[in-house]
Amino acid sequence: MAEGIMIATTANWESEVLNAQGLVMIDFWAPWCGPCRMISPTVEELSKEYSGRLKVMKLNTDENSEIATKYKIMGIPTIMFFKNGTKLDQIVGVVPKQQLKAKIESFLNS
C-alpha cells in the first residue's frame, strides 16, 4: 500500500471513517478488479497531493463484504467521500484525476 493510504476494514470503519474529523475518501476495490488497478495510481497521487487535508483509505470489498453491502456497493471501483462521519457522495468506475480533484476541492471548501 502506498504511503499515506490507510486500510479500511470492518473493524476500523467506525473509528477511522464515521468518527473521523474532516474529509475521508475511500476507494472500494478488489484484487481481481482490472479497473481498480487502473485507478489505484490516481488514488495514490491524490493521497500525496492532499496530505494533511484528506484522509485516503482503501477497502477490499472481498474481505469486508459487510461494509460493501451496507453502502450498496454494486460496482467497483467506487470512490466514496465522507466528511465528519457523513457520506457526501460517491463515484463509480474509473474517472479522470481532474474529476476526483474537483470533487475533493468542492468538499474541502464547503
C-alpha positions as CSV (number, residue, x, y, z in Angstrom):
1,M,0.0,0.0,0.0
2,A,1.3,3.4,-0.9
3,E,2.5,5.9,1.7
4,G,-0.3,7.9,3.2
5,I,-3.1,5.4,2.4
6,M,-4.8,3.6,5.2
7,I,-6.5,0.2,5.0
8,A,-10.2,0.4,5.9
9,T,-11.8,-2.7,7.4
10,T,-15.0,-3.7,9.1
11,A,-13.1,-3.5,12.4
12,N,-11.8,0.1,12.0
13,W,-14.7,1.6,9.9
14,E,-16.4,3.3,12.7
15,S,-13.3,4.8,14.3
16,E,-11.5,5.7,11.0
17,V,-14.4,6.8,8.9
18,L,-17.6,7.5,10.8
19,N,-15.8,9.2,13.8
20,A,-13.1,10.9,11.6
21,Q,-12.9,14.7,11.6
22,G,-12.6,16.2,8.1
23,L,-12.7,14.7,4.7
24,V,-12.2,11.0,4.1
25,M,-12.0,9.4,0.6
26,I,-12.4,5.6,0.5
27,D,-11.5,3.5,-2.6
28,F,-13.7,0.3,-2.6
29,W,-11.7,-2.2,-4.6
30,A,-10.8,-5.9,-5.0
31,P,-7.6,-7.6,-6.1
32,W,-9.2,-9.2,-9.2
33,C,-10.6,-5.9,-10.5
34,G,-8.8,-4.5,-13.5
35,P,-10.4,-1.0,-13.4
36,C,-9.5,-0.9,-9.7
37,R,-5.8,-1.4,-10.7
38,M,-6.2,1.4,-13.3
39,I,-7.5,4.0,-10.8
40,S,-5.1,3.0,-8.0
41,P,-2.2,5.2,-9.1
42,T,-4.6,8.2,-9.2
43,V,-5.7,7.5,-5.7
44,E,-2.1,7.3,-4.6
45,E,-1.3,10.6,-6.3
46,L,-4.3,12.3,-4.6
47,S,-3.2,10.9,-1.2
48,K,0.2,12.7,-1.6
49,E,-1.2,15.9,-3.1
50,Y,-3.8,16.3,-0.3
51,S,-1.7,15.1,2.5
52,G,-2.8,16.6,5.8
53,R,-6.1,17.8,4.3
54,L,-7.7,14.5,3.1
55,K,-7.6,11.0,4.7
56,V,-7.4,8.4,1.9
57,M,-8.4,4.8,2.6
58,K,-8.8,1.6,0.6
59,L,-11.3,-1.0,1.4
60,N,-11.1,-4.5,-0.1
61,T,-14.7,-5.5,-0.8
62,D,-13.9,-9.2,-0.8
63,E,-12.5,-9.1,2.7
64,N,-15.0,-6.5,4.1
65,S,-18.3,-7.5,2.4
66,E,-20.4,-6.2,5.4
67,I,-19.3,-2.6,4.7
68,A,-19.7,-3.1,0.9
69,T,-23.2,-4.4,1.4
70,K,-24.2,-1.7,3.9
71,Y,-23.3,1.0,1.4
72,K,-24.8,-0.9,-1.5
73,I,-21.6,-1.1,-3.5
74,M,-22.7,-2.6,-6.8
75,G,-19.7,-1.9,-8.9
76,I,-16.0,-1.4,-8.2
77,P,-14.0,0.7,-8.1
78,T,-16.3,3.0,-6.1
79,I,-14.8,6.1,-4.6
80,M,-16.8,7.3,-1.6
81,F,-16.5,10.6,0.3
82,F,-17.3,11.2,3.9
83,K,-16.9,14.5,5.9
84,N,-17.2,14.4,9.7
85,G,-18.8,11.0,9.5
86,T,-21.5,11.9,7.0
87,K,-21.5,10.3,3.5
88,L,-21.4,13.1,0.9
89,D,-21.1,11.4,-2.5
90,Q,-19.7,8.5,-4.5
91,I,-18.2,7.9,-7.9
92,V,-18.4,4.5,-9.6
93,G,-15.9,3.4,-12.2
94,V,-12.6,4.8,-13.5
95,V,-12.8,8.6,-13.8
96,P,-10.1,11.2,-14.7
97,K,-8.0,12.5,-11.9
98,Q,-9.3,16.0,-12.6
99,Q,-12.9,14.9,-11.8
100,L,-11.8,13.5,-8.4
101,K,-9.8,16.6,-7.7
102,A,-12.8,18.8,-8.5
103,K,-14.9,16.8,-6.1
104,I,-12.3,16.9,-3.3
105,E,-11.8,20.7,-3.7
106,S,-15.6,21.3,-3.5
107,F,-15.8,19.2,-0.3
108,L,-12.7,20.8,1.3
109,N,-14.2,24.3,0.6
110,S,-17.7,23.5,1.8
